[in-house]
Amino acid sequence: MLERVRPVAWTCACRATVYELCQGGGRAFIRKIVQLDGGPVVHETPCWSIGSAQSVWADLLSGGAR
């Protein structure tokens, strides 16, 4: 993963599963945070170009991503 990243978009933290679009160094990935009783479980996609990650992000928000 990238050393320095920042979330640039995210879904509502009121849900059990939160998604973040993270960028850094000209690359991007999507982070999935599942909030469980024992603490959060974090999953991250591989790094993509920013354009590709934004496309997947749009698909995710519209229900078109799996």
Buried (B, 14 or more C-beta within 10 A) or exposed (E): EBEEBEEBEEBEEEEEEBBBBBBBEEBBBBBBBEEEEEEEEEEBBEBBEBEEBBEBBEEBEEEEEE
